[in-house]
Amino acid sequence: MSRTPSSHNAQHGEAQALFWLSMLRIEQQRYDDAESGFQRALATYRSLGDLAGEAQCLRGMGLCLQHQGHTDQAKVILLRALDLVAQPRPTILEGSIRSSLEALPASSSGG
């Protein structure tokens, strides 16, 4: 089954909306809701083959884990995100992920 351009655009738009809603949920300290939204958006981005979207969602999941004190798990997720987008010349998204990694404490007992 092939996707029509409008179907692809609709799915991409839905994934973007879920991503940004999940980022808002982190700010609201609604971490379970944020994680659920990131997971749904991640599945959509994967089905579309959108590596940047996948990396965005993984970064969001890493931030969510960081805010909950799960530093070690956050680092693993953020490194996965970085692997998806690493380029010879860094991109904005890669820079954002690297900044998130640098903001993590050195170690965690909550991970």
Order of alpha helices (4+ residues) and beta strands (2+ residues): alpha-alpha-alpha-alpha-alpha
